[in-house]
Amino acid sequence: MPNTARWAATLTLTATAVCGPLLGSAHAAPSGLYAPSALVLTTGHGQTATAATPERAVTLNCAPTASGTHPAAPDACAELRAVKGDFDALTPRNDVFCTRQYDPVVVTVEGVWQGKRVSYEHTFANECVKNSYGMTVFAF
């Protein structure tokens, strides 16, 4: 094979490997043996995410292993796996008692859970109520 043809083939294979995933799922090959689970969780005071200024944000990666800036990433991933990634299935714990003070806190979650896009927003009455949902997912 002439050098020019060899370089062209090498360049084509490299471009396909590097740019293939950028073209979309119709052209991309599977990237691993697990579905990605990478989330960004934010919290801020306000009624809605558009009205609240994010005060804290953490990352949570659950596949292949738990990691990220979430303070309890392994526990949060285990909790999400137990509810199959359904944030609405996280319920308040019975052992937490919160005041009835209304100081709304909004939580948003954006990213991918087991290969599926996630976009979640929920407004809690106050910080204590937010932290009572589940054990660790929203406690950051």
Secondary structure, 3 states (H helix, E strand, C coil): CCHHHHHHHHHHHHHHHHHHHHHCCCCCCCCCCCCCCEEEEEEEECCCCCCCCCCEEEEEECCCCCECCCCCHHHHHHHHHHCCCCHHHCCECCCCCCCCCCCCEEEEEEEEECCEEEEEEEEECCHHHHHHECCCCCCC
